[in-house]
Amino acid sequence: MAFNQLKETITELDEDTRAYLKYSESYLELKVFKILMRLVTTFFQTALIGSMLLLALFVMSIAVSYALGEAIGNTWYGFAIVASCFMVLAVLFYLLRKRINAPLLRFFSSHYFL
């Protein structure tokens, strides 16, 4: 009698454990999907907004270069000045790349490790 009851209890425990593992696996798949989709959507939103801002910056730099060149009296000098400013910014960003990487890592790790 006690043996049959123990056998039933062990069988129920086995079934419950299998069900728990099945649901845990499903939950983990959903969690990973949620995290990946958040990262993908964030990446594409950032890329889309960034490309629009880059296009606007390009058009504005042409306008500023042309206006600066007209003010100086030589259009080529206006473009050279604006290009020099961009080169200085590029060198500055290169020198500060470690300070720029840290916030990016924090941002993406906060989305990945919820």
NUZA-685497 format. One record per atom (N, C-alpha, C): atom name; x, y, z. Coordinates in Angstrom, 1 decimal, always signed. Example, Ala and Ser with C-alpha at 12.3 -4.5 7.8 and 13.67 -1.06 7.14 Angstrom:
BEGIN
ATOM atomo      x      y      z
ATOM     N  +13.2   -5.7   +7.8
ATOM    CA  +12.3   -4.5   +7.8
ATOM     C  +13.2   -3.3   +7.8
ATOM     N  +12.8   -2.2   +7.1
ATOM    CA  +13.7   -1.1   +7.1
ATOM     C  +12.9   +0.0   +7.9
This chain:
BEGIN
ATOM atomo      x      y      z
ATOM     N   +0.8   -1.2   +0.0
ATOM    CA   +0.0   +0.0   +0.0
ATOM     C   +0.9   +1.3   +0.0
ATOM     N   +1.8   +1.4   +0.9
ATOM    CA   +2.7   +2.5   +1.0
ATOM     C   +3.6   +2.6   -0.3
ATOM     N   +3.9   +1.4   -0.8
ATOM    CA   +4.7   +1.4   -2.0
ATOM     C   +4.0   +2.0   -3.2
ATOM     N   +2.7   +1.7   -3.3
ATOM    CA   +1.9   +2.2   -4.4
ATOM     C   +1.8   +3.7   -4.3
ATOM     N   +1.6   +4.2   -3.1
ATOM    CA   +1.4   +5.6   -2.8
ATOM     C   +2.7   +6.4   -3.1
ATOM     N   +3.8   +5.8   -2.7
ATOM    CA   +5.1   +6.4   -3.0
ATOM     C   +5.3   +6.4   -4.5
ATOM     N   +5.0   +5.4   -5.2
ATOM    CA   +5.1   +5.3   -6.7
ATOM     C   +4.3   +6.4   -7.3
ATOM     N   +3.0   +6.6   -6.9
ATOM    CA   +2.2   +7.6   -7.5
ATOM     C   +2.7   +9.0   -7.2
ATOM     N   +3.3   +9.2   -6.0
ATOM    CA   +3.9  +10.5   -5.7
ATOM     C   +5.1  +10.8   -6.5
ATOM     N   +5.9   +9.8   -6.8
ATOM    CA   +7.1  +10.0   -7.6
ATOM     C   +6.7  +10.2   -9.0
ATOM     N   +5.6   +9.5   -9.5
ATOM    CA   +5.1   +9.8  -10.9
ATOM     C   +4.6  +11.2  -11.0
ATOM     N   +3.8  +11.7  -10.0
ATOM    CA   +3.3  +13.0  -10.1
ATOM     C   +4.5  +14.0  -10.0
ATOM     N   +5.5  +13.8   -9.2
ATOM    CA   +6.6  +14.6   -9.1
ATOM     C   +7.3  +14.7  -10.5
ATOM     N   +7.5  +13.6  -11.1
ATOM    CA   +8.1  +13.5  -12.5
ATOM     C   +7.3  +14.3  -13.5
ATOM     N   +6.0  +14.2  -13.5
ATOM    CA   +5.1  +14.9  -14.4
ATOM     C   +5.2  +16.4  -14.1
ATOM     N   +5.2  +16.8  -12.8
ATOM    CA   +5.2  +18.2  -12.5
ATOM     C   +6.6  +18.8  -12.9
ATOM     N   +7.6  +18.0  -12.7
ATOM    CA   +9.0  +18.5  -13.1
ATOM     C   +9.1  +18.7  -14.6
ATOM     N   +8.6  +17.8  -15.3
ATOM    CA   +8.6  +17.9  -16.8
ATOM     C   +7.8  +19.1  -17.3
ATOM     N   +6.6  +19.3  -16.7
ATOM    CA   +5.8  +20.4  -17.0
ATOM     C   +6.5  +21.7  -16.7
ATOM     N   +7.1  +21.8  -15.5
ATOM    CA   +7.8  +23.0  -15.1
ATOM     C   +8.9  +23.3  -16.1
ATOM     N   +9.7  +22.3  -16.5
ATOM    CA  +10.8  +22.5  -17.4
ATOM     C  +10.3  +22.9  -18.8
ATOM     N   +9.2  +22.4  -19.2
ATOM    CA   +8.6  +22.8  -20.5
ATOM     C   +8.1  +24.2  -20.4
ATOM     N   +7.5  +24.6  -19.4
ATOM    CA   +7.0  +26.0  -19.3
ATOM     C   +8.2  +27.0  -19.1
ATOM     N   +9.2  +26.5  -18.4
ATOM    CA  +10.4  +27.4  -18.2
ATOM     C  +11.1  +27.6  -19.5
ATOM     N  +11.2  +26.5  -20.3
ATOM    CA  +11.8  +26.7  -21.7
ATOM     C  +11.0  +27.7  -22.5
ATOM     N   +9.7  +27.5  -22.5
ATOM    CA   +8.8  +28.5  -23.2
ATOM     C   +9.0  +29.9  -22.8
ATOM     N   +9.1  +30.1  -21.4
ATOM    CA   +9.2  +31.4  -20.9
ATOM     C  +10.6  +32.0  -21.3
ATOM     N  +11.6  +31.2  -21.3
ATOM    CA  +12.9  +31.6  -21.7
ATOM     C  +13.0  +32.0  -23.2
ATOM     N  +12.3  +31.2  -24.0
ATOM    CA  +12.2  +31.6  -25.4
ATOM     C  +11.5  +32.9  -25.6
ATOM     N  +10.4  +33.1  -24.9
ATOM    CA   +9.7  +34.4  -25.0
ATOM     C  +10.6  +35.6  -24.5
ATOM     N  +11.3  +35.4  -23.4
ATOM    CA  +12.1  +36.4  -22.8
ATOM     C  +13.2  +36.8  -23.8
ATOM     N  +13.9  +35.8  -24.4
ATOM    CA  +15.0  +36.1  -25.4
ATOM     C  +14.4  +36.8  -26.6
ATOM     N  +13.2  +36.3  -27.1
ATOM    CA  +12.6  +37.0  -28.2
ATOM     C  +12.3  +38.5  -27.9
ATOM     N  +11.8  +38.7  -26.7
ATOM    CA  +11.5  +40.1  -26.3
ATOM     C  +12.7  +41.0  -26.3
ATOM     N  +13.8  +40.4  -25.7
ATOM    CA  +15.0  +41.2  -25.6
ATOM     C  +15.6  +41.4  -27.0
ATOM     N  +15.6  +40.4  -27.8
ATOM    CA  +16.2  +40.6  -29.2
ATOM     C  +15.3  +41.6  -30.0
ATOM     N  +14.0  +41.5  -29.9
ATOM    CA  +13.2  +42.4  -30.6
ATOM     C  +13.4  +43.9  -30.2
ATOM     N  +13.6  +44.0  -28.9
ATOM    CA  +13.8  +45.4  -28.3
ATOM     C  +15.1  +45.9  -28.9
ATOM     N  +16.1  +45.1  -28.9
ATOM    CA  +17.4  +45.5  -29.5
ATOM     C  +17.3  +45.8  -31.0
ATOM     N  +16.6  +45.0  -31.7
ATOM    CA  +16.5  +45.2  -33.2
ATOM     C  +15.7  +46.4  -33.4
ATOM     N  +14.6  +46.6  -32.8
ATOM    CA  +13.8  +47.9  -33.0
ATOM     C  +14.6  +49.1  -32.6
ATOM     N  +15.3  +49.0  -31.5
ATOM    CA  +16.1  +50.2  -31.1
ATOM     C  +17.2  +50.5  -32.1
ATOM     N  +17.8  +49.4  -32.6
ATOM    CA  +18.9  +49.6  -33.6
ATOM     C  +18.3  +50.3  -34.9
ATOM     N  +17.2  +49.8  -35.4
ATOM    CA  +16.6  +50.3  -36.6
ATOM     C  +16.1  +51.7  -36.4
ATOM     N  +15.5  +52.0  -35.2
ATOM    CA  +15.0  +53.4  -35.0
ATOM     C  +16.2  +54.3  -34.9
ATOM     N  +17.3  +53.9  -34.2
ATOM    CA  +18.5  +54.7  -34.2
ATOM     C  +19.1  +54.9  -35.5
ATOM     N  +19.2  +53.9  -36.3
ATOM    CA  +19.7  +54.0  -37.7
ATOM     C  +18.9  +54.9  -38.6
ATOM     N  +17.6  +54.8  -38.5
ATOM    CA  +16.7  +55.6  -39.3
ATOM     C  +16.8  +57.1  -38.9
ATOM     N  +16.7  +57.4  -37.6
ATOM    CA  +16.8  +58.8  -37.1
ATOM     C  +18.2  +59.3  -37.4
ATOM     N  +19.2  +58.5  -37.2
ATOM    CA  +20.6  +58.9  -37.4
ATOM     C  +20.9  +59.2  -38.9
ATOM     N  +20.3  +58.4  -39.8
ATOM    CA  +20.5  +58.7  -41.2
ATOM     C  +19.8  +60.0  -41.6
ATOM     N  +18.6  +60.3  -41.0
ATOM    CA  +17.9  +61.5  -41.4
ATOM     C  +18.7  +62.7  -40.8
ATOM     N  +19.2  +62.6  -39.6
ATOM    CA  +20.0  +63.6  -39.0
ATOM     C  +21.3  +63.8  -39.8
ATOM     N  +21.9  +62.8  -40.3
ATOM    CA  +23.1  +62.9  -41.1
ATOM     C  +22.9  +63.6  -42.4
ATOM     N  +21.7  +63.2  -43.0
ATOM    CA  +21.4  +63.9  -44.3
ATOM     C  +21.1  +65.4  -44.0
ATOM     N  +20.4  +65.7  -42.9
ATOM    CA  +20.2  +67.1  -42.6
ATOM     C  +21.5  +67.9  -42.3
ATOM     N  +22.4  +67.2  -41.6
ATOM    CA  +23.7  +67.8  -41.4
ATOM     C  +24.5  +68.0  -42.7
ATOM     N  +24.4  +67.1  -43.6
ATOM    CA  +25.1  +67.2  -44.9
ATOM     C  +24.6  +68.5  -45.6
ATOM     N  +23.2  +68.6  -45.7
ATOM    CA  +22.7  +69.7  -46.4
ATOM     C  +23.0  +71.0  -45.7
ATOM     N  +22.9  +71.0  -44.4
ATOM    CA  +23.2  +72.3  -43.6
ATOM     C  +24.7  +72.6  -43.8
ATOM     N  +25.6  +71.6  -43.9
ATOM    CA  +27.0  +72.0  -44.0
ATOM     C  +27.3  +72.6  -45.4
ATOM     N  +26.6  +72.1  -46.4
ATOM    CA  +26.7  +72.7  -47.7
ATOM     C  +26.2  +74.1  -47.7
ATOM     N  +25.1  +74.4  -47.1
ATOM    CA  +24.5  +75.7  -47.0
ATOM     C  +25.5  +76.6  -46.2
ATOM     N  +26.0  +76.2  -45.1
ATOM    CA  +26.9  +77.0  -44.3
ATOM     C  +28.2  +77.2  -45.1
ATOM     N  +28.7  +76.2  -45.7
ATOM    CA  +29.9  +76.4  -46.5
ATOM     C  +29.7  +77.4  -47.6
ATOM     N  +28.6  +77.3  -48.3
ATOM    CA  +28.3  +78.3  -49.4
ATOM     C  +28.2  +79.7  -48.8
ATOM     N  +27.4  +79.8  -47.7
ATOM    CA  +27.2  +81.2  -47.1
ATOM     C  +28.5  +81.7  -46.6
ATOM     N  +29.3  +80.9  -45.9
ATOM    CA  +30.6  +81.4  -45.4
ATOM     C  +31.5  +81.8  -46.6
ATOM     N  +31.5  +81.0  -47.6
ATOM    CA  +32.3  +81.4  -48.8
ATOM     C  +31.8  +82.7  -49.4
ATOM     N  +30.6  +82.9  -49.5
ATOM    CA  +30.0  +84.2  -50.0
ATOM     C  +30.4  +85.3  -49.1
ATOM     N  +30.4  +85.1  -47.8
ATOM    CA  +30.8  +86.2  -46.9
ATOM     C  +32.3  +86.5  -47.0
ATOM     N  +33.1  +85.5  -47.2
ATOM    CA  +34.6  +85.7  -47.3
ATOM     C  +34.9  +86.2  -48.7
ATOM     N  +34.1  +85.8  -49.7
ATOM    CA  +34.4  +86.3  -51.0
ATOM     C  +35.0  +85.2  -51.9
ATOM     N  +35.2  +84.0  -51.3
ATOM    CA  +35.8  +82.8  -52.0
ATOM     C  +35.0  +81.6  -51.5
ATOM     N  +34.2  +81.0  -52.4
ATOM    CA  +33.4  +79.8  -52.0
ATOM     C  +34.3  +78.7  -51.6
ATOM     N  +35.4  +78.5  -52.3
ATOM    CA  +36.3  +77.4  -51.9
ATOM     C  +36.7  +77.5  -50.5
ATOM     N  +37.1  +78.6  -50.0
ATOM    CA  +37.5  +78.8  -48.6
ATOM     C  +36.4  +78.5  -47.6
ATOM     N  +35.2  +78.8  -48.0
ATOM    CA  +34.1  +78.4  -47.1
ATOM     C  +33.9  +76.9  -47.0
ATOM     N  +34.1  +76.2  -48.0
ATOM    CA  +34.0  +74.7  -48.0
ATOM     C  +35.2  +74.1  -47.2
ATOM     N  +36.4  +74.8  -47.4
ATOM    CA  +37.6  +74.3  -46.7
ATOM     C  +37.5  +74.5  -45.2
ATOM     N  +36.9  +75.6  -44.8
ATOM    CA  +36.7  +75.9  -43.4
ATOM     C  +35.8  +74.9  -42.7
ATOM     N  +34.6  +74.6  -43.4
ATOM    CA  +33.7  +73.7  -42.9
ATOM     C  +34.3  +72.3  -42.8
ATOM     N  +35.0  +71.9  -43.9
ATOM    CA  +35.6  +70.6  -43.9
ATOM     C  +36.7  +70.5  -42.8
ATOM     N  +37.4  +71.5  -42.5
ATOM    CA  +38.4  +71.5  -41.4
ATOM     C  +37.7  +71.4  -40.1
ATOM     N  +36.5  +72.0  -39.9
ATOM    CA  +35.8  +71.8  -38.6
ATOM     C  +35.4  +70.4  -38.4
ATOM     N  +34.9  +69.8  -39.5
ATOM    CA  +34.5  +68.3  -39.4
ATOM     C  +35.7  +67.5  -39.1
ATOM     N  +36.9  +67.8  -39.7
ATOM    CA  +38.1  +67.0  -39.4
ATOM     C  +38.5  +67.2  -37.9
ATOM     N  +38.4  +68.4  -37.4
ATOM    CA  +38.7  +68.6  -36.0
ATOM     C  +37.7  +67.8  -35.1
ATOM     N  +36.4  +67.8  -35.4
ATOM    CA  +35.4  +67.0  -34.7
ATOM     C  +35.7  +65.5  -34.8
ATOM     N  +36.2  +65.0  -35.9
ATOM    CA  +36.5  +63.6  -36.1
ATOM     C  +37.7  +63.2  -35.2
ATOM     N  +38.7  +64.1  -35.1
ATOM    CA  +39.9  +63.8  -34.3
ATOM     C  +39.4  +63.9  -32.8
ATOM     N  +38.6  +64.8  -32.4
ATOM    CA  +38.1  +64.9  -31.1
ATOM     C  +37.3  +63.7  -30.7
ATOM     N  +36.4  +63.2  -31.6
ATOM    CA  +35.6  +62.0  -31.3
ATOM     C  +36.6  +60.8  -31.2
ATOM     N  +37.6  +60.7  -32.0
ATOM    CA  +38.5  +59.6  -31.9
ATOM     C  +39.3  +59.6  -30.5
ATOM     N  +39.6  +60.8  -30.1
ATOM    CA  +40.3  +60.9  -28.8
ATOM     C  +39.4  +60.6  -27.6
ATOM     N  +38.1  +60.8  -27.8
ATOM    CA  +37.2  +60.6  -26.7
ATOM     C  +36.4  +59.3  -26.9
ATOM     N  +36.9  +58.4  -27.7
ATOM    CA  +36.1  +57.2  -28.1
ATOM     C  +35.8  +56.3  -26.9
ATOM     N  +36.7  +56.3  -25.9
ATOM    CA  +36.4  +55.4  -24.7
ATOM     C  +35.3  +56.0  -23.9
ATOM     N  +35.2  +57.3  -23.8
ATOM    CA  +34.1  +57.9  -23.0
ATOM     C  +32.8  +57.8  -23.8
ATOM     N  +32.9  +57.6  -25.1
ATOM    CA  +31.7  +57.5  -25.9
ATOM     C  +31.2  +56.0  -25.8
ATOM     N  +32.1  +55.1  -25.8
ATOM    CA  +31.7  +53.7  -25.7
ATOM     C  +31.0  +53.3  -24.4
ATOM     N  +31.4  +53.8  -23.3
ATOM    CA  +30.9  +53.4  -22.0
ATOM     C  +29.4  +53.7  -22.0
ATOM     N  +28.8  +54.8  -22.3
ATOM    CA  +27.4  +55.0  -22.3
ATOM     C  +26.6  +54.1  -23.3
ATOM     N  +27.3  +53.8  -24.4
ATOM    CA  +26.6  +52.9  -25.4
ATOM     C  +26.5  +51.5  -24.8
ATOM     N  +27.6  +51.0  -24.1
ATOM    CA  +27.6  +49.7  -23.5
ATOM     C  +26.5  +49.6  -22.4
ATOM     N  +26.4  +50.7  -21.6
ATOM    CA  +25.4  +50.8  -20.5
ATOM     C  +24.0  +50.7  -21.1
ATOM     N  +23.8  +51.5  -22.2
ATOM    CA  +22.5  +51.5  -22.8
ATOM     C  +22.0  +50.1  -23.3
ATOM     N  +22.9  +49.5  -24.1
ATOM    CA  +22.6  +48.2  -24.7
ATOM     C  +22.5  +47.1  -23.6
ATOM     N  +23.4  +47.2  -22.6
ATOM    CA  +23.3  +46.1  -21.6
ATOM     C  +22.1  +46.3  -20.7
ATOM     N  +21.5  +47.5  -20.6
ATOM    CA  +20.3  +47.7  -19.8
ATOM     C  +19.1  +47.1  -20.6
ATOM     N  +19.2  +47.0  -21.9
ATOM    CA  +18.1  +46.4  -22.7
ATOM     C  +18.3  +44.9  -22.8
ATOM     N  +19.5  +44.4  -22.8
ATOM    CA  +19.8  +43.0  -22.9
ATOM     C  +19.6  +42.3  -21.6
ATOM     N  +20.1  +42.8  -20.5
ATOM    CA  +20.1  +42.2  -19.2
ATOM     C  +19.0  +42.8  -18.4
ATOM     N  +17.7  +42.5  -18.7
ATOM    CA  +16.6  +43.1  -18.0
ATOM     C  +16.4  +42.5  -16.6
